[in-house]
Every structure is written in C-alpha cells, then in structure tokens.
Amino acid sequence: MILVTGARGRVGRAVIDALLATGVPAGDIRGAGRDASRLDLPPGVEPVAVDLTDPATLVPALDGVEQVLLYAQGDTSGLADAADAAGVEHVVLLSSMSSTHHDPADRIGEMHREAEKPLVDADLTATLLRPGAFAANTLDWAAGVRAGVVELPYPDSHVTPIHEADIADVAVAALAGGAVRGTAPTLSGPASLSFRDQVATIAAEVGRDVEVVGLAEDEYRERMSRYAPAWVADSLLHLWAPADGVPQPVHDVTPILGRPGRTFAQWAHDHRDAFA
C-alpha cells in the first residue's frame, strides 16, 4: 500500500495518476488530505484524512502502508515516529533545492531541512526530492497575463522551472524501487529561464502581448503580506537578487528518467487554460 499525502496538490495528484499509469492497482493507493471529503480521487483510490500535526490521524492512515509520498513543511518527527511504529519501509519526501543552501537568511531552506532530518534519522529508507522552482509558481501571474501586464521584482532573475509531472515521475521511480530510491537528488527543468522569459513563453502560448514591469521590493513585500508571513517574501527576494541576469545550474531529470525533462513551453501548453 502506498500513501500519498497532499493528494489535492499538483504533485500529489500527479503521483497518483502516474502510479496508476504504471500499473499499480487503485486499491493499493491511498490519497490523503486534511479533509478527506474534499479529495477528488480516481475510482478505487482510498481517501483518508491526515493532519500531520495530529498524530491520531496518522495511525489509521498508515495501517498496512509500506511506502509514503510525503509533502510536508517543517517538523516531520511525528510522521517519522508513526511510520516507524507502523512498519513503513520507505518515505519519499517532496523537499526543496533550497535545503542544500545552508543560508541563515533563507528560512525556506531551513524549513525543508527541518522536514528532512527526522526522516533521515528514522529506521526507514528516505528519498529526498529537492526540486527548484516549480513551473506552477507562475500560475500566480494568471490575472496579470490576462490583463496584459505582469509586475515582478527582479524580472530578469533566473530559475530552472520544473514541470510537476517530472517531479511525480521521479517520485514514482523511487516508489518503484529505481536507483533514485534512498538518494537526495536536486531536480530542475531542462533550462535556466528568467521570469521575463517565462512570461514571454506564456504570452506566446495564449497569443497575447504581455508587458513585464519591475516591482520594488517593498511593494512586493506588501502584496505578499496579504497571503503569507513576511519571512516568505524576504526569503524569496534573498534568493532572486543574486540570480538577477545570472543563469542558474541545471539539474535535469534525464539521468533518473532516461529522457529529458519537460520544457517550460510544454508546461505552459499543458496549463494554457489557466492563462487564456
């Protein structure tokens, strides 16, 4: 039995779909979310309620489970203890490339290191997936794309956006016992692109002229404060500033999957309706 947490999320659902596509029976998969009634899962996949901050929800969810796909932020010690007690053999953690930075000013990296450590120390096999920027982060620009203006701090800052389906395929390779199992791969898309490049790719996909306008750091912080703690904006700006105009290293999935990663153009095509 495989438990997939965060089953409502893009990666979690992509993992479930990819498992089914590889022939894993639906009855061997559980999809988890805080509210099981809100899960929209493929037929035969068992919905289960899991709150990683409530150990009582972990016991029934882990009953009979051999492997877990875990999407977590912060302390995972409760899950690690419950997994040990339930006899779970393998956990695939969706972590972050930022966990490798060891930069005190990057609280995003600190948060993911905090998630990794209990699993590494537990009596099980841990696979730590460390993707960089998700291509899906650009969904935040959808309203701007439709309006014809996207405002961004450091619009020429580079990232290596990865398609969520590629993350899912690597996770499934680990769950299937591939060579990636028990490792901690850094993952990226196949190219380093500036935010301006990504806007242009989306604009070309939807056939619309979209202007990119620079946004002051203070204005970005104010806007982000409506949705997230202040440290999130500070951490992102701290990462983006040194990448302004500087291509970033590529860690494509080719060595793991035996094929190139999906391009950002492919991602834009797959998510065209979100911007159209």
N, C-alpha and C positions, 0 to 999 in steps of 0.2 A: 504494500500500500504506500502511495506517495501523497503527502500532504502539501498542498500549495497554498501558502498564506498570501494575503494581498490579491486574492483571486479577482477582485473587481478592477485592479490596476492593469495597465497596459502590458507590463512584463508578465505578471502572474497569469493573466488570461492567455497571453501568447504561449506561455509554457504549457498550459493545459491543452491548448489546440495542437501544439507541436507534439506533445506526448501521444495524443490520440492519433495524429498523423503517422507516427512511427509504429503504431500497432498496440500501444498499451491499452488494455480494456478500460472503458469508462468506469467500471466498478472497482478498479484498482486506484482510482484517483479521488481525493477529497479536496474540495475548494473551500478555503476559509476566508472569512471576513468578520468584522466585529458584529455585524448584523446579518445573520445567515439568510434572512428573508429578503434581503436586497441583492443577493447574488443571482446573476443570470448565467447559469452554467449549462454546458452541453448536456443532453439527455444521458442519464446514467451516472454522471459525476455527482458525488455526495456533497451537499452543502453542510458546513459545520461552522458554528460560531467560535471565534478565537479572539480573545483580547490578551495581547502579550503582557499586559500589566496585571492580569488577573490569572494567577496560577490555576484556579479552579476550572477555568475553561480549557486548559491545556491537557488535562488528564483524559477526558473523553476524546478529544481531537487526535491525540497521539496513540490511542489504543490500536494496536496492530500495525502501526506505521513503521516502515523500515527507512524511509527517506523523506526529507523535508526540503522544500524550496522556501526560503525564509526572506521576506522583505522586512527589515527592521531598522530602526534608528535608535541609537542609544544602547542602554544596558540590555543584554540578552541573557543574563545569568539565569533568570527564571526559566526561560525556554531551554537553556542548556541543561539545567538540573532535571527538568521534566523529561527531556529527551533521553538523558542517561537512564532515568528510572524506568522509562517505557521501552528501553532496548533499541532505540533508534540507532541505526548504523551510520547514517550519512546525512549531513546538512549542507545544502548549497545556499550560501548567503549572498544576497544582492548587496554588495558594499559599494565602494566608490574609489576611483583613482586617487581622490584627494587623501585617502587614508595612508598613502605612501609618502606624503609630503612632510610630515612631522614639523609643521609650521605652527607655532603657538597662536598666530593670528588667524589661522584657518580653523574655525570651530566646526565647519562641516567635516573636515578630515578627522578632527578629534572625535566627533560623534560616531563616525564609522569605525574608527579604531576601537572605540568602546564597545561597539557591536561585535567586532571580530574576536576580541580576546577571550571571552568566556567559551566560545565555540572551539577555538584553537586549544584551549586548556581542557576541554571536556574529553570524556572517553568515547570519542566517535571520530569519524573522518569528516573533516570540514573542507569544503571547496569555497574559496572566497572569490567571487566575481567582482572585479574592480573596473567598471566602465567609467569613461569620462563623461562628457556632456551627452545627455540624451537628445536625439533629434527632436523628440516630442516636446522638449522645453519650448520650442518655437511656436507651439500652439498658443502660447501667451500673446503672440503677435497677431492673432487672427483678426481682432477688431481693427487694428491698425492697417493690416493688409487690405481689408475691405474698404477702409476709409481712404487708402492711398498714401498714408504716412505712418511709418514706424519710428518711434522715438527710442533710442538706445544709448546707454552710457558706453563709451569705448566701442563704437560701431565697427572699428577695424580690428578689434581683438579677435584672436583666433582660438577656435576649439576644434575638436575632432568628433563631430556628432555621430552617434551610433544609432542605428535602427533598433527599436525594441525587439524586433523579430530575431535579430542576430544575437542579442543577449539571451533570448529564450532558447535559441538553438545551441548555444554554448552550455546553458544550464541543462538542457536535455542530454547533451553529450556526456556531461558529468553524471547525471542520474542513470544513464545507460551503461556506466562503467568505463567510459573512454579514458584516454590518457590524461585528460584535464582533471579528472577526479582527484581530490586531495591536494590540488595546487592553488595558487592565488594569481591568476592571470590578470594583467592590465589589458583592458579592452577598449577599442575605439572604432570609429568608422574608418573607411579607406583613405580619407583625405583630410588635411587641415584646411578649414574654411573660416573666413571672418564672418562676423554677424551680417555684415553688408552683403557678402557672397550668398549667405543663406537666404536673406530677404530677396535678392535678385533671382535665386532659383525658384522660390515660391511664387514670386511675381510672374516669372515665365510660365510656370505650370498653370496658373489661373488666368493668364493673358491680361494682366493688369499692370499699369505703371504704378510703382510704389516708391515713394521717396523715403530715404533714410535720414533722420535728423538726430544729431548728437544731443544727449541729455546730460545735464550737470549731475554730479554725484549726489548733491544734496536733494535735488528734485527726485532722483531715483530712490533715495532712501525714504523720502516722504511717501512716495507712491507705494513702495514695498511695505511700509509700516501699516498699511491698511489690511495686509494679508498675512504678514509674517513678523516674527521678532526682529528687532533692529540688527542683531548679530548676523542674520542671514544675508541682508544686503551688504553689510560690511565685509563678510567673508567672500561674497561673490566679487565685489569690487576689488578686493585684495588679490583675487586670482586673475581677474581680467586685465588689470592695469599693466602688469609686465608682459602680457601677451598681445598688447596693442601693436598691430602691424608685424607680429612675430609668429610665423608658422610653428605649430606645436608638433611634437613627435607623434607618429602614427603607430598604433599597436593593433593592426588589423587582425581579424579573426581567422585569416587564411591558415595559419599553422594548426589551428584547432579544428576547423571545419573542413579544410581541404578545398576551400573555394573563397574568392574574395568577399568581403563584406558588402552589404547593400549600400549603394551610394545615397547621399542626401537627396539627390534628384529622384531616386526611387522612393525614398520616404515621402517626399513632397507629393509625388504622384499617388501614393497609397493613401494619403491623407488630404487629398485635394478638396474634398467636400467641406473640410473644416475651415477653409480659407475662401471658398468660392462664394 
